[in-house]
Amino acid sequence: MRGHLRKRGSAWELRAYAGIDPLTNRQKYLTRTFRGGKREAEEALARFVTEVSGGGHAAQDTTVGNLIDDWLAIARRELSPTTARGYDWIVKTYITPTLGKVPLARLRASQLDRFYGQLREKGGQDGKPLSAATVRQVHAILRRALQQGVRWGWIKENPAALASPPRVRPAQLTPPEPRDVVALIEAANAEDPDLGCFLYLAATSGARRGELCGLRWSDLDLKAGVMTISRNVVEGTDGVVEKDTKTHASRRIALDPDTVAVIAAHRKRMTDRAAACAARVSNEAHVFSVDPDGDRPWTPNEVTKRFIRLRKKADLDAVRLHDYADVLVMPTRACRGWSGGVFGLLVSA
């Protein structure tokens, strides 16, 4: 371990070697200012060198923003495009403006608690309060990034692990009435039959929005009444991407006869549409597609927009498509002539 002493005006700059930066492979030095005589400065340098040799120190010019940027560059490799896009937005919108330039070595749990309090009071759009759930997301990103800083030896402990983010009370979710579900599907069948099939299949299978967007005809065995879910459509900064499922495992879902009939009618509709355009629907075509031949899939956001337009016309604005959590499936036979369950719709709080 090496140390250097340099006179800077009326003070001394203590400089201690802190090893090799894991990202740049360059030598890294930590600095500290000391005021006093040369002999006292030399003693302070010795103590500083000993302190730095134990690790857990970030250079004075290393900021919270620097750490988050370096962490995101690595973490992004393991994140889905949708998650990465969400992280980028949260960092840009909430973290960087307030904490980006804060020296990493000076960040404390108390400072984070004040930051979380500010977000709760006026961190939302137009200075409105930010929800506890969003603040918890901010906290989760900070905690992961700061924990990486601990692993890299940039800081000794994770201040976010000692902070107190707001608690999130479990939402009281009330599923829609079966008659409302049927009304929406019937409205879709009348105005947008493709969406009607999508909603019906979501209702009876419990498949997630992105999973149905990624569904191909090769995933459906209508004779056996089986659907295989093996991929998921997500939207990232580079466009639409097909990935494996959220659980990273494929699964087979049994389809009842009514659902098989709905899908078969949708297949005929797609085949007729393709023929009118001098195209054909192959076995690898997407079941829900923006193209006559099924080449490109629907996107999750497109499904949500079409659903919102539908529910407004059906005068069911209180019902929303459950975007980001697992789909809720509640079996019911309460509606005559309809086999299946309530699909992933939730009543807004």
DRENVEX-713502 format. One line per 2 residues: number of its first residue (from 0); their letters; for each residue y, x, z of C-alpha. Coordinates in nm, 4 decimals. Layout:
NUM = A = Y/X/Z ~ ...
// end
This chain:
0 = MR = 0.0000/0.0000/0.0000 ~ 0.3370/0.1445/-0.1080
2 = GH = 0.6918/0.0717/0.0026 ~ 1.0385/0.1767/-0.1062
4 = LR = 1.3791/0.1764/0.0592 ~ 1.7030/0.1436/-0.1349
6 = KR = 2.0670/0.1237/-0.0228 ~ 2.2433/-0.1902/-0.1516
8 = GS = 2.6072/-0.1891/-0.0363 ~ 2.6145/-0.2381/0.3395
10 = AW = 2.2467/-0.3423/0.3506 ~ 1.9047/-0.2034/0.2637
12 = EL = 1.6556/-0.3441/0.0176 ~ 1.2994/-0.3210/0.1439
14 = RA = 1.0464/-0.3207/-0.1388 ~ 0.6706/-0.3490/-0.0823
16 = YA = 0.3926/-0.3291/-0.3396 ~ 0.1953/-0.6554/-0.3485
18 = GI = -0.0785/-0.5775/-0.5999 ~ -0.1348/-0.7009/-0.9547
20 = DP = -0.0052/-1.0382/-1.0696 ~ -0.3160/-1.2417/-1.1672
22 = LT = -0.1386/-1.3993/-1.4648 ~ 0.0580/-1.1098/-1.6184
24 = NR = -0.1596/-0.8188/-1.4949 ~ 0.1616/-0.6401/-1.3996
26 = QK = 0.2443/-0.4752/-1.0696 ~ 0.4150/-0.7118/-0.8282
28 = YL = 0.6665/-0.6138/-0.5593 ~ 0.8121/-0.8219/-0.2781
30 = TR = 1.1621/-0.7596/-0.1487 ~ 1.3534/-0.8197/0.1721
32 = TF = 1.7099/-0.7415/0.2802 ~ 1.7730/-0.5525/0.6035
34 = RG = 2.1038/-0.4677/0.7751 ~ 2.1246/-0.1705/1.0073
36 = GK = 2.0928/0.2051/1.0108 ~ 1.8551/0.4057/0.7948
38 = RE = 1.6136/0.4796/1.0784 ~ 1.5875/0.1118/1.1693
40 = AE = 1.5516/0.0267/0.7991 ~ 1.2592/0.2692/0.7678
42 = EA = 1.0903/0.1074/1.0668 ~ 1.1542/-0.2380/0.9186
44 = LA = 1.0045/-0.1199/0.5889 ~ 0.6900/-0.0030/0.7659
46 = RF = 0.6542/-0.3421/0.9320 ~ 0.7208/-0.5177/0.6014
48 = VT = 0.4587/-0.3125/0.4196 ~ 0.2065/-0.3913/0.6906
50 = EV = 0.2950/-0.7590/0.6729 ~ 0.2617/-0.7746/0.2946
52 = SG = -0.0697/-0.5924/0.3030 ~ -0.2120/-0.9017/0.4741
54 = GG = -0.1236/-1.1115/0.1701 ~ 0.0240/-1.4581/0.1663
56 = HA = 0.3699/-1.3738/0.0340 ~ 0.5497/-1.4844/-0.2782
58 = AQ = 0.8201/-1.2755/-0.4410 ~ 1.1692/-1.3948/-0.3555
60 = DT = 1.2389/-1.4838/-0.7187 ~ 0.9218/-1.6966/-0.7499
62 = TV = 1.0084/-2.0658/-0.7354 ~ 0.8134/-2.3852/-0.6824
64 = GN = 0.8747/-2.4592/-1.0498 ~ 0.7221/-2.1249/-1.1527
66 = LI = 0.4081/-2.1982/-0.9571 ~ 0.3707/-2.5523/-1.0910
68 = DD = 0.4176/-2.4332/-1.4498 ~ 0.1539/-2.1614/-1.4097
70 = WL = -0.0846/-2.3986/-1.2327 ~ -0.0447/-2.6697/-1.4957
72 = AI = -0.1149/-2.4225/-1.7758 ~ -0.4566/-2.3613/-1.6211
74 = AR = -0.5301/-2.7081/-1.4789 ~ -0.4533/-2.8751/-1.8117
76 = RE = -0.7760/-2.7321/-1.9548 ~ -0.9791/-2.9531/-1.7203
78 = LS = -0.7567/-3.2623/-1.7332 ~ -0.7894/-3.5510/-1.9738
80 = PT = -0.4936/-3.5861/-2.2140 ~ -0.3821/-3.9006/-2.0333
82 = TA = -0.3918/-3.7330/-1.6912 ~ -0.2143/-3.4222/-1.8221
84 = RG = 0.0578/-3.6373/-1.9749 ~ 0.0982/-3.8216/-1.6458
86 = YD = 0.1220/-3.4947/-1.4507 ~ 0.3834/-3.3587/-1.6916
88 = WI = 0.5914/-3.6737/-1.6534 ~ 0.5774/-3.6726/-1.2738
90 = VK = 0.6689/-3.3034/-1.2571 ~ 0.9585/-3.3452/-1.5001
92 = TY = 1.0882/-3.6686/-1.3479 ~ 1.0493/-3.6143/-0.9735
94 = IT = 0.9516/-3.2615/-0.8718 ~ 1.1444/-3.0203/-1.0928
96 = PT = 1.4935/-3.1740/-1.0476 ~ 1.4776/-3.1352/-0.6679
98 = LG = 1.2246/-2.8632/-0.5876 ~ 1.1963/-2.6662/-0.9099
100 = KV = 1.4386/-2.3912/-0.8068 ~ 1.3369/-2.3730/-0.4416
102 = PL = 1.1977/-2.0258/-0.3559 ~ 0.8252/-2.0657/-0.3051
104 = AR = 0.8244/-1.8444/0.0030 ~ 1.0799/-2.0702/0.1731
106 = LR = 0.9158/-2.4061/0.1078 ~ 0.8213/-2.5819/0.4312
108 = AS = 0.6368/-2.9009/0.5209 ~ 0.9532/-3.0410/0.6797
110 = QL = 1.1345/-2.9972/0.3486 ~ 0.8596/-3.1850/0.1673
112 = DR = 0.8759/-3.4681/0.4201 ~ 1.2508/-3.5021/0.3592
114 = FY = 1.1836/-3.4958/-0.0153 ~ 0.9246/-3.7720/0.0134
116 = GQ = 1.1690/-3.9757/0.2221 ~ 1.4383/-3.9407/-0.0436
118 = LR = 1.1980/-4.0555/-0.3117 ~ 1.1006/-4.3594/-0.1066
120 = EK = 1.4655/-4.4507/-0.0487 ~ 1.6158/-4.3976/-0.3944
122 = GG = 1.3818/-4.1977/-0.6136 ~ 1.3009/-4.4779/-0.8567
124 = QD = 1.4760/-4.5994/-1.1682 ~ 1.8496/-4.6603/-1.1205
126 = GK = 1.8296/-4.5293/-0.7654 ~ 1.5835/-4.7939/-0.6508
128 = PL = 1.3118/-4.7180/-0.3937 ~ 1.0055/-4.5428/-0.5304
130 = SA = 0.6692/-4.6911/-0.4423 ~ 0.4532/-4.5227/-0.1816
132 = AT = 0.1747/-4.4926/-0.4398 ~ 0.3958/-4.2901/-0.6758
134 = VR = 0.5151/-4.0665/-0.3933 ~ 0.1494/-4.0037/-0.3070
136 = QV = 0.0956/-3.8956/-0.6676 ~ 0.3867/-3.6528/-0.6369
138 = HA = 0.2343/-3.5212/-0.3152 ~ -0.1090/-3.4815/-0.4745
140 = IL = 0.0300/-3.2679/-0.7575 ~ 0.2293/-3.0519/-0.5173
142 = RR = -0.0693/-3.0063/-0.2897 ~ -0.2964/-2.8967/-0.5745
144 = AL = -0.0384/-2.6560/-0.7178 ~ 0.0458/-2.5056/-0.3784
146 = QQ = -0.3221/-2.4674/-0.2943 ~ -0.3585/-2.2649/-0.6125
148 = GV = -0.0693/-2.0523/-0.4896 ~ -0.2698/-1.9836/-0.1737
150 = RW = -0.5721/-1.8791/-0.3820 ~ -0.3549/-1.6458/-0.5859
152 = GW = -0.2087/-1.4936/-0.2722 ~ 0.1440/-1.6070/-0.3507
154 = IK = 0.1759/-1.7972/-0.0216 ~ -0.0145/-1.7729/0.3027
156 = EN = -0.0600/-2.1441/0.3671 ~ -0.0118/-2.4705/0.1821
158 = PA = 0.2953/-2.6550/0.3159 ~ 0.1903/-2.9762/0.1399
160 = AL = -0.1292/-2.9795/0.3465 ~ 0.0914/-3.0021/0.6571
162 = AS = 0.3294/-3.2623/0.5153 ~ 0.3159/-3.6361/0.5822
164 = PP = 0.3332/-3.8414/0.2602 ~ 0.3744/-4.2195/0.2974
166 = RV = 0.0685/-4.4322/0.3470 ~ -0.0326/-4.6669/0.0692
168 = RP = -0.1391/-5.0078/0.1868 ~ -0.4317/-5.1508/-0.0090
170 = AQ = -0.3035/-5.4076/-0.2542 ~ -0.4097/-5.7647/-0.1968
172 = LT = -0.5601/-5.8424/-0.5353 ~ -0.6274/-6.1990/-0.6379
174 = PP = -0.8401/-6.2389/-0.9514 ~ -0.7218/-6.4972/-1.2021
176 = EP = -0.8744/-6.8415/-1.2146 ~ -1.1662/-6.8732/-1.4598
178 = RD = -0.9731/-7.1410/-1.6479 ~ -0.6894/-6.8934/-1.7065
180 = VV = -0.9338/-6.6383/-1.8422 ~ -1.0803/-6.8943/-2.0783
182 = AL = -0.7323/-7.0053/-2.1844 ~ -0.6389/-6.6472/-2.2732
184 = IE = -0.9563/-6.5877/-2.4723 ~ -0.9137/-6.9170/-2.6557
186 = AA = -0.5512/-6.8305/-2.7344 ~ -0.6630/-6.4932/-2.8668
188 = NA = -0.9364/-6.6502/-3.0794 ~ -0.6765/-6.8782/-3.2373
190 = ED = -0.4093/-6.6155/-3.2977 ~ -0.5786/-6.2742/-3.2879
192 = PD = -0.9592/-6.3083/-3.3176 ~ -1.0169/-5.9331/-3.2941
194 = LG = -0.8396/-5.9281/-2.9587 ~ -1.0360/-6.2359/-2.8573
196 = CF = -1.3602/-6.0462/-2.9164 ~ -1.2226/-5.7467/-2.7265
198 = LY = -1.1324/-5.9578/-2.4235 ~ -1.4595/-6.1475/-2.4313
200 = LA = -1.6603/-5.8250/-2.4458 ~ -1.4519/-5.6804/-2.1618
202 = AT = -1.5202/-5.9943/-1.9600 ~ -1.8955/-5.9937/-2.0020
204 = SG = -1.9598/-5.6173/-1.9947 ~ -1.7034/-5.4821/-1.7499
206 = AR = -1.6303/-5.1943/-1.9886 ~ -1.2994/-5.0162/-1.9491
208 = RG = -1.0162/-5.0521/-2.1949 ~ -1.0512/-4.7006/-2.3398
210 = EL = -1.4300/-4.7340/-2.3581 ~ -1.4089/-5.0426/-2.5762
212 = CG = -1.1513/-4.8714/-2.7964 ~ -1.4026/-4.5889/-2.8504
214 = LR = -1.6955/-4.8219/-2.9211 ~ -1.8688/-4.7734/-3.2580
216 = WS = -2.1158/-5.0033/-3.4317 ~ -2.3855/-4.7427/-3.3755
218 = DL = -2.3419/-4.8093/-3.0028 ~ -2.4469/-5.1730/-3.0444
220 = DL = -2.8012/-5.3012/-3.0846 ~ -2.7464/-5.6728/-3.1360
222 = KA = -3.1158/-5.7472/-3.1864 ~ -3.2020/-5.6006/-2.8485
224 = GV = -2.8773/-5.7213/-2.6917 ~ -2.7753/-5.3760/-2.5680
226 = MT = -2.4445/-5.1862/-2.5761 ~ -2.4202/-4.8137/-2.5038
228 = IS = -2.0954/-4.6760/-2.3592 ~ -2.0718/-4.3042/-2.4289
230 = RN = -1.7090/-4.2248/-2.5094 ~ -1.3539/-4.3062/-2.4109
232 = VV = -1.0329/-4.3151/-2.6155 ~ -0.7320/-4.1559/-2.4453
234 = EG = -0.3777/-4.0881/-2.5610 ~ -0.2364/-3.7414/-2.4988
236 = TD = 0.0598/-3.5373/-2.6121 ~ -0.1304/-3.4427/-2.9280
238 = GV = -0.2224/-3.7996/-3.0193 ~ -0.5377/-4.0056/-2.9790
240 = VE = -0.8467/-3.8220/-2.8546 ~ -1.2044/-3.9390/-2.8048
242 = KD = -1.3659/-3.7946/-2.4935 ~ -1.6665/-3.8700/-2.2795
244 = TK = -1.6478/-4.1522/-2.0282 ~ -1.4538/-4.1399/-1.7032
246 = TH = -1.7758/-4.0777/-1.5131 ~ -1.8905/-3.8185/-1.7741
248 = AS = -2.2115/-4.0135/-1.8291 ~ -2.3219/-4.2724/-2.0839
250 = RR = -2.4600/-4.6075/-1.9730 ~ -2.6404/-4.9019/-2.1314
252 = IA = -2.5212/-5.2585/-2.0775 ~ -2.7239/-5.5713/-2.1465
254 = LD = -2.5464/-5.8369/-2.3515 ~ -2.6142/-6.2076/-2.3161
256 = PD = -2.6791/-6.4202/-2.6306 ~ -2.3282/-6.5693/-2.6346
258 = TV = -2.1716/-6.2225/-2.6288 ~ -2.4036/-6.1070/-2.9081
260 = AV = -2.2898/-6.4069/-3.1149 ~ -1.9225/-6.3218/-3.0556
262 = IA = -1.9795/-5.9602/-3.1641 ~ -2.1781/-6.0671/-3.4717
264 = AH = -1.8931/-6.2955/-3.5791 ~ -1.6515/-6.0058/-3.5323
266 = RK = -1.8745/-5.7822/-3.7464 ~ -1.8736/-6.0391/-4.0278
268 = RM = -1.4966/-6.0688/-4.0031 ~ -1.4596/-5.6908/-4.0325
270 = TD = -1.7067/-5.6732/-4.3226 ~ -1.5204/-5.9444/-4.5159
272 = RA = -1.1881/-5.7754/-4.4472 ~ -1.3183/-5.4401/-4.5676
274 = AA = -1.4656/-5.5940/-4.8836 ~ -1.1289/-5.7477/-4.9660
276 = CA = -0.9854/-5.3952/-4.9554 ~ -1.2706/-5.2445/-5.1611
278 = AR = -1.3995/-5.0663/-4.8500 ~ -1.7082/-5.0880/-4.6326
280 = VS = -1.7782/-5.0781/-4.2609 ~ -2.0270/-4.8000/-4.1832
282 = NE = -2.2475/-4.7764/-3.8778 ~ -2.0142/-4.5086/-3.7394
284 = AH = -1.7026/-4.7232/-3.7798 ~ -1.5083/-4.8277/-3.4729
286 = VF = -1.5726/-5.1822/-3.3569 ~ -1.1992/-5.2296/-3.2911
288 = SV = -0.9945/-5.0514/-3.5529 ~ -0.6568/-5.0476/-3.7235
290 = DP = -0.8255/-4.9737/-4.0588 ~ -1.0312/-5.2101/-4.2773
292 = DG = -1.3164/-4.9577/-4.2812 ~ -1.2993/-4.8998/-3.9038
294 = DR = -1.1954/-4.5351/-3.9346 ~ -0.9285/-4.5180/-3.6640
296 = PW = -0.9766/-4.6860/-3.3242 ~ -0.7400/-4.9091/-3.1375
298 = TP = -0.5506/-4.7240/-2.8679 ~ -0.5388/-4.8401/-2.5042
300 = NE = -0.1629/-4.8875/-2.5223 ~ -0.1984/-5.0982/-2.8356
302 = VT = -0.4458/-5.3252/-2.6567 ~ -0.2029/-5.3691/-2.3676
304 = KR = 0.0869/-5.4558/-2.5995 ~ -0.1188/-5.7119/-2.7896
306 = FI = -0.2363/-5.8602/-2.4614 ~ 0.1193/-5.8887/-2.3256
308 = RL = 0.2317/-6.0718/-2.6386 ~ -0.0650/-6.3047/-2.6038
310 = RK = -0.0140/-6.3876/-2.2367 ~ 0.3539/-6.4666/-2.2930
312 = KA = 0.2649/-6.7222/-2.5571 ~ -0.0051/-6.8619/-2.3300
314 = DL = 0.2514/-6.8895/-2.0462 ~ 0.0407/-6.6725/-1.8146
316 = DA = 0.2895/-6.3947/-1.7417 ~ 0.1558/-6.3462/-1.3875
318 = VR = -0.1708/-6.2101/-1.5257 ~ -0.1823/-5.8476/-1.6369
320 = LH = -0.4351/-5.6215/-1.7976 ~ -0.5699/-5.3792/-1.5396
322 = DY = -0.4711/-5.0491/-1.6928 ~ -0.5790/-4.7495/-1.4924
324 = AD = -0.8354/-4.8457/-1.2337 ~ -1.1918/-4.9499/-1.2887
326 = VL = -1.2347/-5.2916/-1.4427 ~ -1.3214/-5.5689/-1.1952
328 = VM = -1.6029/-5.7963/-1.3007 ~ -1.6575/-6.1166/-1.1064
330 = PT = -1.9512/-6.3197/-1.2361 ~ -1.8879/-6.6899/-1.2687
332 = RA = -2.0444/-6.9828/-1.4488 ~ -1.7684/-7.2212/-1.3497
334 = CR = -1.6490/-7.2797/-1.7046 ~ -1.8615/-7.4962/-1.9277
336 = GW = -1.9804/-7.3269/-2.2429 ~ -1.8695/-6.9811/-2.1365
338 = SG = -2.1194/-6.7207/-2.0250 ~ -1.9973/-6.4099/-1.8500
340 = GV = -1.7406/-6.3188/-1.5904 ~ -1.3766/-6.2643/-1.5209
342 = FG = -1.2665/-5.9538/-1.7068 ~ -1.0334/-5.6773/-1.5928
344 = LL = -0.7306/-5.8911/-1.5232 ~ -0.5363/-5.8912/-1.2023
346 = VS = -0.2587/-6.1111/-1.0745 ~ 0.0554/-5.9071/-1.0194
348 = A = 0.1656/-5.8793/-0.6607
// end
